[in-house]
Every structure is written in C-alpha cells, then in structure tokens.
Amino acid sequence: QVQVVESGGGLVQPGGSLRLSCAASGSIFSITSLGWYRQAPGKQRELVARISSGGSTNYVDSVKGRFTISRDNVKNTVYLQMNSLKAEDTAVYYCNADLMSISRTRVNIWGQGTQVTVSS
C-alpha cells in the first residue's frame, strides 16, 4: 500500500508563517507530481500549488509571491512554505500524490489533511 501523511498545520497570527510537509511512503516506484489543495467550510476544494518530479511548479493566483512549493525526490516529500498568511488562507490543507507503484500501477492518493487557521 501507498500513503501520504501531512504535518505542520496549526494556529498562526495574520502575517505569520507556516511550513507544511507531506511524506509519501509504501511501495512506490516513482512519483510524477505532488500537490497541495485546500478546502474551507462551505467552499469547494481548490488547488494551491503543484510540483512535478522535474521541479516545474504551478500556483493559484491568490498565493503567488507568498507561498513556495518544493520537494525532496529522495525522501518522497513535498513542502509548502507559507509566508504573509491571511485570514482567507484558513482551511484544511490536503496533500495529493500522483505516482507509480512498484507493481507499475498508476496511483493517485490523498492525505487526511492538516488544519491551518490564521487568526489573532
């Protein structure tokens, strides 16, 4: 089996910073891409940032200049550095991995999510 686990969420004041981590583990042959999504109550889930194994990135406009996604291909880990946090960043953040298992089966898997709350 393959799984992804998020960590690093918490309560932060406006203007503060947080760094989220997501580690993929299990019978993994290779990872095509890793992404961060978020969902606030009453709103649909949205893509925050995504990064390919080659390093290409994509961000939603609302976080450009404030968030940075990065990855460690050896550790199968993706990070999301969040700076200048705003109240509207409050949401549950989910990690998503698109990968190939050692059985050469394509897998898309979600983590359980980590809560990020920006409030004074």
C-alpha positions in Angstrom: 0.0 0.0 0.0 0.9 3.6 -0.5 0.1 6.5 1.8 0.8 10.2 2.2 0.9 12.0 5.6 0.7 15.8 6.2 2.1 17.7 9.1 2.9 21.3 10.1 -0.5 22.8 10.4 -1.6 25.0 13.3 -2.8 28.4 14.5 -0.9 31.4 13.3 -1.5 35.2 13.5 -2.0 37.2 10.3 1.3 37.9 8.7 2.9 34.9 10.2 4.4 31.8 8.5 4.0 28.0 8.5 5.7 25.2 6.7 3.7 22.1 5.7 5.3 18.8 5.0 3.9 15.7 3.2 5.7 12.4 3.1 4.7 9.6 0.7 5.6 6.1 1.7 5.0 2.5 0.8 5.5 0.5 -2.4 6.5 3.5 -4.6 8.4 3.1 -7.9 8.3 6.8 -8.9 6.3 10.0 -8.2 5.0 12.0 -11.2 3.8 15.0 -9.2 2.9 16.3 -5.8 0.3 18.9 -4.9 -1.3 20.9 -2.1 -5.0 21.6 -2.1 -7.2 23.4 0.5 -10.8 23.4 1.4 -12.6 25.9 3.7 -16.1 25.2 5.2 -18.8 25.9 2.6 -16.3 26.1 -0.2 -15.1 23.7 -2.8 -11.6 22.3 -2.7 -9.0 24.2 -4.8 -5.5 23.6 -6.0 -3.0 25.7 -4.1 0.3 24.5 -5.7 1.6 21.6 -7.6 5.2 20.4 -8.5 6.4 17.8 -10.8 9.3 15.5 -10.1 11.3 17.6 -12.5 10.7 20.7 -10.5 8.1 22.6 -12.6 5.5 24.4 -10.4 2.1 25.9 -10.6 0.3 28.2 -8.1 -3.2 29.6 -7.7 -3.1 33.4 -8.2 -4.1 34.2 -4.6 -0.9 32.7 -3.1 1.7 33.8 -5.7 4.5 35.6 -4.1 3.6 34.3 -0.6 3.8 30.5 -0.9 6.6 28.3 -2.2 6.3 24.6 -3.0 9.4 22.4 -3.0 10.2 18.7 -2.9 12.9 16.2 -2.0 12.7 13.4 -4.5 14.9 11.1 -2.5 12.7 11.4 0.6 9.4 11.4 -1.4 8.5 14.6 0.5 6.8 17.8 -0.6 6.8 21.1 1.4 4.7 24.2 1.3 6.3 27.3 2.8 3.5 29.8 3.6 4.5 33.4 4.4 2.5 36.5 5.0 -0.5 34.5 5.9 -4.0 36.0 5.7 -7.3 35.1 7.3 -8.6 33.8 3.9 -5.8 31.2 3.9 -7.7 29.4 6.7 -8.6 25.9 5.5 -7.8 22.2 5.7 -4.8 21.6 3.5 -4.5 18.3 1.7 -1.6 16.6 0.1 -2.1 14.8 -3.2 0.4 12.4 -5.0 0.3 11.1 -8.5 2.7 8.1 -8.6 3.5 4.7 -9.9 3.7 1.7 -7.5 6.4 -0.9 -7.7 3.8 -3.1 -9.4 3.8 -0.5 -12.2 0.2 0.6 -11.4 -0.7 4.3 -11.6 -2.0 5.6 -8.3 -3.5 8.9 -7.2 -3.8 9.3 -3.4 -4.8 11.9 -0.9 -3.7 12.6 2.7 -6.0 13.1 5.6 -5.4 16.8 5.7 -4.0 19.3 8.2 -5.8 22.3 9.7 -4.3 25.8 9.1 -6.0 28.6 11.0 -4.9 32.3 10.6 -6.4 34.4 13.3 -5.5 36.9 16.0 
